[in-house]
């Protein structure tokens, strides 16, 4: 029995093994058969049949089909846009896998459990249905085809049209068909680029979860990053098969600068924006409604803190209502409606209160240092060729930022009539200034009149950031021409003008130009009896740094008749007494606040230091706040002084000069003492014209001061704060002289002289004229004198002698010790005066008076020869 069972089990196992082997051989044979060229050709014929139904050419690089017909893999699938690939390719799939249900196949149903496509590339035209459908592939007689899961990985879509394109990359989605009209879709799309014209919208990190039931699509969750923020959408789309209807709610954030760049809005736009609302109604004409919020940025260049409005789009109408804006330190309100209720166009209402003028000007691109509070209303409708509306603007507390305490007002009334903007009146009223503008603008052209009366030009100049301007002026002008480059013509009469701190008496100017550039300028300026004529161009240009503008010039001028003293009065209120007839040529360039120029000047018969010269000529360069002279030449006969220097508009100067030997007598008036001799001069100086200073070195020859022969000397002279100091060293006689001349009434002076074995007779005769008689005096010691330079002779002094020698009638007397003399009130007083000779001596006390009058007491012993 056991052996029988064993034989039966053995036979059964052998039979099963043979059956499996046969099945494996059959499956292997089928698999090999499917790879045979006839079978592959038959599969290609099936693909061609499907291509015929689609009306498109299809190619497949390779096939892999399981023997049970439940798995098919296609590689390098290409679908053309027409019967041949000459029409282009619309679909490419690197690998397509189809998994069929064998049991459903036995029931006559082709059920694909999964269709997986990898490396999908779709290309087509926007607005055309270029892509094949599964239904078209099945055809009307191909039997039922069912799909449960469609997977796409690494997909790319490129759709193009006239001036438009749509590109997506990295597409992944899973479409699950659950039966009975139910399906689910999971979508992931890293990047989408939509382009139309020069605009491009980029969506990143797009993802969504969708559910369909019957003819209703539910957006469970969808979102994307765009415009510097993110958008999230939820809701439903119903009646997909008939008339789709939307009921979507969404919210989003973004950056206004990204939105402005997308639509090409002019001006500066930036800040954070947020939207909440919904899209509802028929898909062909949906309605959008929600709120828009704004925070911290710029709207068309105007700084704003926050804003909020209600947006409605639908029925061919756009409404932006209940707009409130906190901007420019004030509040603004407005609304926009398109189209307007009557006649079409866009209706706009605007109102503002307490807006900062400076911020408003900055938003308009004008960096003017003006302050004030702006309020106004505007109501207008913009239509092509038939716009209408009115603008009324008021400015309170109008002032220059540098002088906020000087306040005025401004008003503007404008009317929009068709293509014409009528400037009914624009006025600027400051305490001492009135400016009025009126006219119209039509067809892109201005026709405006200007009139102004400026009691203080400085008020208006500060509004443009031009400091240190002043004077009284009247102006009339006209602005005519296209908006981009209007022609400006004006006449200005300016009395007592102050140009950046430089005072003149009068300016009369006629100007013509375009916009802020005056290409033709004719200007006549006077100062005292000096008159200059200038021609060239001017322009008002914004500063590269900071607020305000600079008046830039490029002028060539000539002074045909003038006075040197008028020129010096530009640098000091009390210039030194320097006279002469002046002529000059000059070119001025650059901003008035940093004006530069070059030129040449000549002065005929100048009077300097109370001395008349033949001529003075110099080349000069004008620098900001400074006139530089190099070189300059002053001459008279064989005498010549050459040098260079600078003169600041604050009165400060510097100079360096050298002079050929000149007679020193012309300096007698300056020093207040008779001077003779010649001297060569090298001098440097700096200071203010009203308080001159210098340092000079002189080589003097044959010098005589006050009748005292001093011979040859080197002298150093200093002048500071109207105080003269001089140090002189004389070789023969050996004298060292120090002198100081102080400012003040009469110009007090002090003089100290140290001498050795020097003849003092001329000095003593100068102190006590005609009192000494035929006497000669030689001494070593120190002399000190003081007095008034305007009087010449000293008022007081002392003479301290360490050695004294007196020659009287051929006899020589010497002092045995120091001698002391004092001078006061025209008399020479002997304080300690002793002389001796050949055993004789005497002591003298008393005074020697003018007119050889003596009041002297003598005591001593004198040997008599009988």
C-alpha positions in Angstrom: 0.0 0.0 0.0 2.8 2.4 1.0 4.6 1.6 -2.2 1.5 2.3 -4.3 1.0 5.7 -2.7 4.6 6.5 -3.2 4.4 5.6 -6.9 1.2 7.7 -7.2 2.9 10.7 -5.6 5.9 10.4 -7.7 3.9 10.2 -10.9 1.8 13.2 -9.8 4.9 15.3 -9.0 6.5 14.3 -12.3 3.3 15.2 -14.2 3.1 18.6 -12.4 6.7 19.3 -13.2 6.2 18.4 -16.8 3.1 20.7 -16.9 5.1 23.6 -15.4 7.9 22.9 -17.8 5.6 22.9 -20.8 3.8 26.1 -19.6 7.2 27.7 -19.1 8.3 26.6 -22.6 5.0 27.9 -24.0 5.4 31.3 -22.2 9.0 31.5 -23.4 8.0 30.6 -26.9 5.2 33.3 -26.8 7.6 35.8 -25.4 10.1 35.0 -28.1 7.4 35.0 -30.7 6.3 38.5 -29.6 9.9 39.7 -30.3 9.9 38.2 -33.8 9.9 40.8 -36.6 6.5 39.7 -38.0 4.9 40.2 -34.5 6.6 43.6 -34.0 5.5 44.6 -37.5 1.9 43.6 -36.6 2.1 45.8 -33.5 3.4 48.7 -35.6 0.4 48.2 -38.0 -1.8 48.5 -35.0 -0.1 51.8 -34.1 -0.5 53.0 -37.7 -4.2 52.1 -37.5 -4.6 54.2 -34.4 -2.7 57.0 -36.2 -5.2 56.9 -39.1 -8.0 57.3 -36.7 -6.3 60.3 -35.1 -5.3 61.9 -38.3 -1.8 62.2 -37.0 1.5 60.4 -37.6 2.7 58.3 -34.7 6.1 56.5 -34.2 7.3 54.2 -31.5 10.9 53.3 -31.0 10.5 50.0 -29.2 7.7 47.7 -27.9 7.6 45.3 -25.0 4.4 43.2 -24.5 3.8 40.5 -21.9 2.7 37.1 -23.2 -0.5 37.5 -21.2 -1.2 40.9 -22.9 -1.4 42.6 -19.4 1.7 44.8 -19.7 2.8 47.0 -22.6 5.8 49.3 -22.6 6.5 51.7 -25.4 9.7 53.8 -25.7 10.3 57.0 -27.7 6.7 57.6 -28.6 6.3 60.6 -31.0 3.0 62.1 -32.1 2.9 64.6 -35.0 0.6 67.6 -35.3 -0.8 66.2 -38.6 -0.6 63.2 -41.0 3.1 63.6 -41.2 5.9 65.0 -39.0 6.2 68.0 -41.4 3.5 69.6 -39.3 5.7 69.4 -36.2 5.6 67.3 -33.1 2.9 67.8 -30.5 3.7 65.0 -28.1 6.7 63.0 -27.1 7.0 60.4 -24.4 10.3 58.9 -23.4 8.6 55.8 -21.8 5.0 54.8 -21.7 3.8 51.8 -19.6 0.3 50.4 -19.7 -0.9 47.8 -17.1 -4.1 45.9 -18.3 -6.5 43.8 -16.2 -6.6 40.2 -17.6 -9.8 39.3 -15.9 -11.5 42.4 -17.4 -10.1 41.5 -20.7 -11.8 38.1 -20.5 -15.1 40.1 -20.0 -14.4 42.1 -23.1 -13.3 45.3 -21.4 -9.9 46.8 -21.9 -9.2 48.1 -18.4 -5.9 49.8 -17.7 -5.1 49.7 -14.0 -2.2 52.2 -14.5 -0.9 54.2 -17.4 2.5 55.7 -16.5 4.2 58.3 -18.7 7.7 59.5 -18.0 9.6 62.3 -19.8 6.5 63.8 -21.4 6.9 66.8 -23.7 3.9 68.6 -25.0 4.1 71.4 -27.6 1.3 73.2 -29.4 -0.4 76.5 -30.3 -2.3 78.5 -27.8 -6.1 78.3 -28.5 -5.9 75.1 -30.6 -6.7 71.5 -29.6 -3.5 69.9 -30.6 -3.4 66.9 -28.2 -5.0 63.5 -28.8 -7.5 62.0 -26.4 -7.9 58.5 -25.2 -11.4 58.4 -26.7 -9.9 59.3 -30.1 -7.4 56.5 -29.7 -10.1 54.0 -29.0 -12.2 55.1 -31.9 -15.9 54.5 -32.4 -15.5 50.7 -32.9 -12.6 49.9 -30.7 -14.6 48.6 -27.8 -14.8 50.1 -24.3 -11.6 51.4 -22.7 -11.4 52.1 -19.1 -8.6 53.8 -17.0 -8.1 53.8 -13.2 -4.8 55.7 -12.7 -2.9 58.0 -15.0 0.5 59.1 -13.8 2.8 61.7 -15.5 6.3 62.4 -14.4 8.9 64.9 -15.6 6.4 66.6 -17.9 7.1 69.8 -19.9 4.6 71.9 -21.7 5.3 74.6 -24.3 2.4 76.4 -25.9 3.0 79.4 -28.2 0.9 81.9 -30.1 1.3 85.4 -31.6 3.2 87.4 -29.1 2.3 84.9 -26.4 3.8 81.7 -24.8 3.3 79.4 -21.9 6.0 77.1 -20.6 5.9 74.7 -17.8 8.5 72.3 -16.5 8.8 69.5 -13.9 5.1 68.6 -14.2 3.9 65.7 -12.0 0.3 64.7 -11.6 -1.8 61.7 -10.6 -5.3 61.3 -12.0 -7.4 58.7 -10.3 -10.7 57.6 -11.9 -12.8 56.0 -9.2 -15.9 55.2 -11.3 -19.4 56.5 -11.3 -18.2 60.0 -12.4 -15.7 60.4 -9.5 -12.1 61.3 -9.9 -9.2 62.9 -8.1 -6.2 64.9 -9.3 -3.0 65.7 -7.5 -0.9 68.3 -9.3 2.7 69.5 -8.7 4.3 72.1 -11.0 7.7 73.7 -10.0 7.7 76.5 -12.6 5.3 78.1 -15.1 6.3 81.0 -17.3 3.5 82.9 -19.1 4.7 85.6 -21.6 2.8 88.1 -23.7 4.6 90.9 -25.5 7.4 92.1 -23.2 5.6 91.0 -20.1 6.3 87.8 -18.2 4.5 86.2 -15.3 6.3 83.4 -13.4 4.5 80.9 -11.1 6.6 78.8 -8.8 5.8 75.9 -6.5 2.3 75.5 -8.0 0.4 72.6 -6.3 -3.2 71.5 -6.1 -5.6 68.9 -5.0 -8.8 68.5 -7.0 -11.9 66.3 -6.8 -14.6 65.7 -9.4 -18.0 64.2 -9.0 -20.4 64.3 -11.9 -20.1 67.7 -13.6 -18.8 69.5 -10.5 -15.1 70.1 -9.9 -14.0 70.9 -6.3 -10.8 72.7 -5.8 -9.9 71.4 -2.4 -6.6 73.2 -2.3 -4.5 75.1 -4.9 -1.8 77.6 -4.6 1.3 79.2 -6.2 4.0 81.7 -5.6 3.9 84.7 -7.8 4.6 88.5 -7.8 6.8 88.2 -4.7 4.0 86.6 -2.7 1.6 83.6 -2.7 -2.0 83.0 -3.8 -4.3 80.3 -2.3 -7.6 79.3 -4.0 -10.5 77.1 -2.9 -14.0 76.5 -4.2 -16.0 74.7 -6.9 -16.6 74.8 -10.7 -20.1 73.4 -11.5 -22.0 72.4 -14.6 -18.8 71.4 -16.4 -20.6 69.7 -19.2 -23.0 72.5 -20.1 -22.4 76.0 -18.8 -19.5 76.1 -16.3 -20.1 78.3 -13.3 -17.4 79.5 -10.8 -17.6 79.8 -7.1 -14.0 80.4 -5.9 -12.6 82.1 -2.9 -9.0 83.2 -2.6 -6.5 85.3 -0.8 -3.0 86.4 -1.8 -0.1 88.6 -1.0 2.6 90.1 -3.2 4.8 93.1 -3.9 3.6 96.1 -5.8 6.9 96.6 -7.6 6.5 93.1 -9.2 3.0 94.0 -10.3 4.1 97.3 -11.7 7.0 95.7 -13.6 4.5 93.1 -15.0 2.2 95.8 -16.5 4.8 98.4 -17.2 3.4 101.1 -15.0 5.5 104.3 -15.1 7.0 105.8 -12.0 8.0 104.3 -8.7 5.7 101.6 -7.3 6.7 99.4 -4.3 5.2 98.1 -1.1 3.3 95.1 0.2 -0.2 94.3 -1.3 -2.8 91.8 -0.1 -6.1 90.7 -1.7 -9.1 88.8 -0.3 -12.1 88.0 -2.4 -14.0 85.7 -4.7 -14.6 84.9 -8.3 -18.2 83.8 -9.1 -20.7 83.5 -11.9 -20.5 82.0 -15.4 -17.1 81.0 -16.5 -17.5 83.0 -19.7 -18.1 86.3 -17.7 -17.1 85.8 -14.1 -17.4 88.6 -11.4 -14.5 89.4 -9.2 -15.1 91.1 -5.8 -12.9 91.7 -2.9 -10.7 94.1 -0.9 -7.2 95.3 -1.7 -4.8 96.5 1.0 -1.5 98.2 0.7 1.3 98.9 3.2 4.6 100.9 3.3 5.7 101.9 -0.1 5.3 104.3 -3.0 2.4 104.8 -5.4 3.5 106.4 -8.7 6.5 107.8 -6.7 4.4 109.1 -3.8 5.3 107.7 -0.4 2.4 106.1 1.3 2.0 104.3 4.7 -1.2 102.2 4.1 -4.2 102.0 1.9 -7.4 100.0 1.5 -10.1 99.8 -1.2 -13.0 97.7 -2.6 -12.5 96.1 -6.0 -15.3 94.9 -8.2 -14.8 93.5 -11.7 -17.7 92.1 -13.7 -20.2 92.7 -16.4 -17.7 94.6 -18.4 -17.2 97.1 -15.5 -14.3 97.8 -13.2 -14.9 99.6 -9.9 -12.4 100.6 -7.3 -14.3 102.3 -4.5 -14.0 103.4 -1.0 -10.3 103.9 -1.4 -8.6 105.4 1.6 -4.8 106.1 1.7 -2.5 107.3 4.4 0.2 109.1 2.5 2.5 112.1 2.6 1.7 112.7 6.3 -2.0 113.2 5.3 -5.1 111.4 4.1 -6.3 110.8 0.5 -9.6 109.4 -0.7 -10.8 108.3 -4.1 -12.7 106.0 -6.5 -12.4 104.7 -10.0 -15.1 103.5 -12.3 -14.8 102.0 -15.8 -16.7 102.7 -17.9 -18.2 105.9 -16.6 -22.0 106.0 -16.3 -22.5 108.2 -19.3 -20.4 108.4 -22.4 -17.9 105.8 -21.5 -14.4 106.4 -20.4 -13.0 106.2 -16.9 -14.5 108.3 -14.1 -12.0 109.2 -11.3 -12.7 111.1 -8.0 -9.8 112.2 -5.8 -9.5 114.2 -2.6 -6.7 114.9 -0.2 -6.1 116.7 3.1 -2.9 117.6 4.8 -0.6 116.1 2.3 3.1 117.0 2.7 4.2 119.2 -0.2 7.8 118.0 -0.1 6.7 114.4 -0.5 4.3 115.4 -3.3 7.1 117.2 -5.2 9.4 114.2 -4.6 6.8 111.9 -6.2 6.6 114.2 -9.2 10.4 114.0 -9.5 11.1 117.5 -8.2 13.6 117.5 -5.4 12.8 121.0 -4.2 13.3 121.9 -0.5 9.8 123.4 -0.1 7.4 122.5 2.7 3.6 123.0 3.1 0.3 121.2 3.4 -1.6 120.3 0.3 -5.3 119.8 0.0 -7.6 119.6 -2.9 -10.2 117.8 -5.0 -10.3 116.4 -8.5 -13.2 115.0 -10.5 -12.7 114.0 -14.1 -13.6 111.5 -16.7 -11.0 110.3 -19.1 -12.3 109.5 -22.6 -10.5 109.2 -25.9 -10.7 112.7 -27.4 -13.4 114.0 -25.0 -12.0 114.1 -21.4 -13.5 116.5 -18.9 -13.0 117.4 -15.3 -11.7 119.9 -12.8 -8.7 120.2 -10.4 -8.6 122.5 -7.4 -5.5 122.4 -5.3 -4.5 124.5 -2.3 -1.2 124.8 -0.4 -1.1 126.2 3.1 2.0 127.1 5.1 4.1 127.2 2.0 7.7 127.9 2.9 11.3 127.1 2.1 12.7 124.3 4.3 15.6 126.6 5.2 13.2 129.3 6.5 10.0 127.5 7.6 9.0 130.5 9.7 8.3 132.6 6.5 5.0 131.1 5.3 2.8 131.7 2.3 0.1 130.0 0.2 -0.4 128.5 -3.2 -3.4 127.8 -5.3 -4.1 126.1 -8.6 -7.3 125.9 -10.6 -7.2 123.7 -13.7 -9.9 122.5 -16.1 -9.8 119.5 -18.4 -11.8 120.1 -21.6 -11.5 117.5 -24.3 -7.8 117.3 -25.2 -7.2 120.7 -23.6 -6.0 121.4 -20.1 -6.9 125.0 -19.2 -4.7 126.6 -16.5 -7.2 129.1 -15.1 -4.8 130.3 -12.5 -1.8 129.2 -10.6 -0.5 131.5 -7.9 2.3 131.5 -5.3 2.0 134.0 -2.6 4.8 134.6 -0.1 5.1 137.5 2.3 7.1 139.5 -0.3 6.5 137.6 -3.5 3.7 137.0 -6.0 3.9 134.6 -8.9 1.0 134.0 -11.3 0.7 131.5 -14.2 -2.2 131.3 -16.6 -3.0 129.7 -20.0 -3.8 126.4 -21.6 -2.3 123.1 -22.8 -3.9 121.5 -25.8 -2.7 118.8 -28.2 0.4 118.2 -26.2 1.4 121.9 -26.3 1.7 124.7 -23.7 0.6 128.3 -24.1 1.2 129.9 -20.7 1.9 133.4 -19.5 4.1 134.1 -16.5 4.1 137.2 -14.3 6.0 137.7 -11.1 6.8 140.5 -8.6 9.5 139.5 -6.1 10.2 141.9 -3.4 12.6 139.4 -1.9 14.2 137.1 -4.5 15.6 135.0 -1.7 12.2 133.7 -0.7 11.7 132.1 -4.1 15.3 131.0 -4.5 15.1 129.0 -1.3 12.1 127.1 -2.6 14.5 125.8 -5.3 17.3 125.2 -2.8 19.4 128.2 -3.9 20.8 129.9 -0.8 22.2 133.4 -0.4 20.1 135.1 -3.1 18.3 138.4 -2.6 17.1 141.6 -4.2 13.9 142.8 -5.8 12.8 141.6 -9.2 10.0 141.8 -11.7 9.4 139.1 -14.4 7.2 138.6 -17.4 7.4 135.6 -19.7 5.7 133.0 -21.8 5.9 129.3 -22.2 4.9 127.9 -25.7 5.4 124.6 -27.4 5.2 120.8 -26.9 5.1 119.4 -23.4 8.4 117.5 -23.9 10.4 120.7 -24.7 8.4 123.9 -24.4 9.9 127.2 -25.5 10.5 129.7 -22.7 11.0 133.4 -23.1 11.2 136.0 -20.3 12.5 139.3 -19.3 13.8 139.9 -15.8 14.7 143.2 -14.1 16.5 142.6 -10.8 17.4 145.5 -8.5 20.1 145.1 -5.8 20.6 141.5 -6.7 22.5 139.1 -4.4 23.9 136.1 -6.3 25.0 133.5 -3.8 26.4 136.2 -1.6 27.8 138.4 -4.3 26.1 141.9 -4.3 25.4 143.8 -7.5 23.4 146.9 -8.2 21.2 145.8 -11.1 20.7 143.0 -13.6 18.6 143.2 -16.7 18.2 139.8 -18.5 16.3 138.4 -21.5 16.2 134.6 -21.8 15.0 132.1 -24.3 15.2 128.3 -24.1 13.5 125.0 -23.7 12.1 123.8 -20.4 14.7 124.4 -17.6 17.5 125.0 -20.1 17.8 128.7 -21.3 19.9 128.4 -24.5 20.0 132.1 -25.2 20.8 134.5 -22.4 21.6 138.2 -22.7 22.4 139.8 -19.4 23.7 143.2 -18.3 25.0 143.6 -14.8 26.1 146.7 -13.0 28.0 147.4 -9.8 28.7 151.1 -9.0 29.8 152.6 -12.3 31.0 149.2 -13.7 28.9 147.5 -16.3 29.3 144.0 -17.7 27.6 142.4 -20.6 27.2 138.6 -20.7 25.8 136.1 -23.2 25.4 132.4 -23.2 23.2 129.8 -21.6 21.7 128.8 -18.2 19.9 125.8 -16.9 18.2 124.8 -13.7 19.5 121.3 -12.8 18.7 119.0 -9.9 21.6 118.4 -7.5 23.2 115.0 -7.6 23.0 114.9 -3.8 20.4 116.3 -1.5 17.3 118.4 -2.3 17.0 121.4 -4.4 18.4 122.7 -7.7 21.5 124.5 -8.9 21.4 127.3 -11.5 24.2 126.4 -13.9 25.6 128.9 -16.4 28.0 129.0 -19.4 28.4 132.8 -20.0 31.0 134.9 -21.8 31.2 138.5 -20.7 33.0 141.7 -21.2 33.5 144.8 -19.0 33.9 147.7 -21.4 34.1 150.4 -18.8 34.5 149.9 -15.1 36.3 150.8 -11.9 38.7 148.8 -9.9 37.2 150.0 -6.7 33.8 148.5 -7.8 35.5 145.2 -8.3 37.1 145.3 -4.8 33.8 146.2 -3.2 32.6 142.7 -4.1 35.1 141.3 -1.6 34.8 143.8 1.2 32.3 146.3 2.6 35.2 148.8 3.2 37.8 148.1 0.5 41.2 149.8 0.6 41.5 153.0 -1.3 42.6 151.5 -4.6 41.4 153.3 -7.8 41.6 152.8 -11.6 39.7 152.4 -14.9 38.9 148.7 -15.4 38.3 146.6 -18.6 38.0 142.8 -18.7 37.0 139.7 -20.6 35.6 136.6 -18.7 34.0 133.3 -19.1 31.8 131.8 -16.3 30.8 128.1 -16.1 29.2 125.8 -13.6 26.6 126.1 -10.9 26.2 129.5 -9.3 26.8 127.9 -5.9 30.2 126.7 -7.1 30.9 129.1 -10.0 34.2 128.9 -12.0 35.6 131.1 -14.7 38.7 132.5 -16.3 39.6 135.9 -17.7 41.9 138.8 -18.2 41.7 142.3 -16.8 43.5 145.6 -17.3 43.5 148.7 -15.1 44.6 152.1 -16.5 46.5 154.5 -14.2 45.7 152.7 -11.0 46.2 154.5 -7.7 47.6 152.2 -5.0 48.9 153.3 -1.6 48.4 156.9 -2.7 50.8 156.3 -5.6 49.8 156.6 -9.2 51.0 153.9 -11.6 50.9 153.5 -15.3 49.0 150.3 -15.5 48.0 147.0 -13.9 47.1 143.8 -15.8 46.4 140.3 -14.5 45.0 136.9 -15.5 42.5 135.5 -13.1 40.6 132.3 -12.4 37.3 132.3 -10.6 36.9 129.4 -8.2 34.0 128.7 -5.8 34.1 131.7 -3.4 37.5 132.7 -4.6 39.3 134.9 -7.2 42.8 133.7 -8.0 45.2 136.1 -9.7 48.2 134.6 -11.5 50.2 136.3 -12.8 49.7 140.0 -12.1 51.9 142.9 -13.2 52.0 146.6 -11.9 54.4 149.0 -13.6 55.5 152.6 -13.8 58.5 153.6 -15.9 61.3 151.2 -14.9 59.6 150.2 -11.7 57.7 146.9 -11.8 55.9 144.8 -9.3 54.9 141.2 -10.2 53.1 138.6 -8.1 50.1 136.5 -7.5 47.3 136.3 -5.0 43.7 135.3 -4.1 40.7 137.2 -3.1 37.8 135.5 -1.3 34.3 136.8 -1.4 34.4 136.8 2.4 37.1 139.5 2.2 40.0 137.1 2.8 43.1 137.5 0.6 46.6 136.1 0.1 49.4 137.5 -2.0 53.1 137.1 -2.9 54.9 139.9 -4.8 58.4 141.0 -5.7 59.4 144.5 -6.8 62.3 146.1 -8.5 64.2 148.8 -6.5 61.9 151.7 -6.0 62.3 155.1 -4.3 61.2 154.8 -0.6 59.9 158.3 -0.4 56.5 157.1 -1.5 56.2 155.3 1.8 56.5 158.4 3.9 52.8 158.9 3.9 52.2 155.4 5.1 54.8 155.5 7.9 54.2 159.1 8.8 57.9 159.9 8.8 60.1 161.4 6.0 61.9 158.5 4.3 64.5 158.6 1.6 66.5 155.9 -0.2 65.7 152.9 -2.5 64.5 149.4 -1.7 63.9 146.0 -3.3 60.9 144.2 -1.9 59.7 140.6 -1.5 56.4 140.3 0.4 53.8 137.8 1.3 50.5 138.5 3.1 47.2 137.1 4.0 44.2 138.4 5.9 41.0 140.3 5.2 40.8 143.4 3.0 39.2 145.3 5.9 42.0 144.0 8.2 45.0 143.6 5.9 48.1 141.6 6.9 51.5 141.0 5.3 55.0 139.8 5.9 57.7 141.5 3.8 61.5 141.5 3.4 63.2 144.5 2.1 66.8 145.4 1.1 67.2 149.1 1.7 70.0 151.3 0.3 70.9 154.9 1.1 68.1 154.9 3.7 67.4 158.1 5.6 64.5 158.3 8.1 63.6 161.6 9.6 66.9 163.1 8.4 69.0 160.3 10.0 71.3 158.6 7.6 71.0 154.8 8.2 72.8 153.5 5.1 72.1 150.0 4.0 69.8 147.7 5.9 67.7 144.5 5.7 64.2 144.9 7.0 61.4 142.5 8.0 58.0 144.1 8.1 54.8 142.5 9.4 51.2 143.8 9.3 48.5 142.1 11.3 45.2 143.5 12.7 46.2 147.0 11.4 49.4 146.8 13.5 52.7 147.3 11.8 55.9 145.8 13.1 59.4 146.3 11.6 62.8 144.9 12.5 65.8 146.4 10.7 69.5 145.7 10.9 72.0 148.4 9.6 75.6 147.6 8.8 76.9 151.2 8.7 76.3 152.6 11.2 75.7 149.5 13.3 72.1 149.9 14.3 69.3 147.5 15.2 65.9 149.1 14.9 62.5 147.8 16.1 59.4 149.7 15.4 55.7 149.2 16.0 52.8 151.3 14.6 49.5 150.6 16.4 46.0 151.1 15.0 43.9 153.8 16.5 43.6 157.6 16.3 46.7 159.2 15.0 48.3 155.7 14.7 50.6 155.6 17.8 54.0 154.2 17.3 57.0 153.0 19.4 60.6 152.8 18.2 63.6 151.2 19.8 67.1 151.5 18.4 70.3 149.9 19.7 73.4 151.5 18.2 77.2 151.4 18.6 79.5 154.4 18.1 76.9 156.1 16.0 76.5 159.8 15.1 73.3 161.0 16.9 73.6 164.6 15.8 70.9 164.4 13.1 68.5 162.6 15.5 69.0 165.1 18.3 68.5 168.0 15.9 65.3 166.3 14.7 64.1 166.1 18.4 65.2 169.7 19.3 65.5 171.6 16.1 68.0 174.5 16.1 68.7 174.0 19.8 72.1 172.4 19.6 74.1 174.7 17.4 77.5 173.6 16.0 77.7 170.4 18.1 78.6 166.8 17.1 77.6 163.9 19.2 78.6 160.2 18.9 77.4 157.5 21.3 76.7 153.8 22.0 73.4 153.0 23.7 69.6 152.6 23.3 67.0 155.0 22.0 63.3 154.7 22.7 60.7 157.0 21.1 56.9 157.1 20.9 54.4 159.3 19.2 51.8 159.6 16.5 52.7 158.5 13.0 50.4 161.2 11.6 52.4 163.9 13.4 55.7 162.5 12.3 57.9 163.9 15.2 57.9 161.8 18.4 56.1 163.0 21.5 58.3 161.4 24.1 61.4 159.2 24.4 64.5 158.3 26.3 68.2 157.9 25.4 70.3 155.7 27.5 74.0 155.9 26.6 76.8 153.6 27.7 79.4 155.7 25.9 79.2 159.3 24.8 81.4 161.6 22.8 80.7 165.4 22.3 82.6 167.6 19.9 82.3 171.4 20.6 84.5 174.0 19.0 87.1 171.5 18.2 87.2 170.0 21.6 86.2 166.4 22.4 84.5 165.6 25.7 83.7 162.1 26.9 81.3 160.7 29.5 83.0 158.9 32.4 79.9 156.7 32.9 76.4 156.1 31.6 74.3 159.1 30.4 70.6 159.4 30.5 68.4 161.8 28.5 64.6 162.1 28.2 62.6 163.8 25.5 59.1 165.2 26.2 56.9 168.0 24.9 59.5 169.1 22.4 62.3 169.5 25.0 65.4 167.4 25.6 65.9 166.9 29.3 69.4 166.0 30.7 68.9 163.6 33.6 72.4 162.2 34.1 74.9 163.9 31.9 78.6 164.2 32.8 81.5 165.0 30.5 85.3 165.3 31.1 88.4 166.5 29.2 92.1 167.0 30.2 91.4 166.9 34.0 88.3 169.0 33.7 84.7 167.8 34.1 81.2 169.1 34.4 77.7 167.8 35.1 74.7 169.2 33.3 71.1 169.0 34.4 68.1 170.8 32.8 66.4 171.1 29.5 67.3 172.1 25.9 64.3 173.8 24.4 63.4 174.6 20.7 64.8 177.8 19.3 68.3 177.3 20.9 66.9 178.0 24.3 68.7 176.5 27.2 67.7 175.9 30.8 70.6 174.0 31.9 72.6 174.0 35.2 76.3 173.2 34.8 78.6 172.2 37.7 82.2 171.2 37.4 85.9 172.2 37.0 87.3 173.4 33.8 91.0 174.1 33.4 91.7 177.6 32.2 94.8 178.4 30.0 96.0 182.0 30.7 
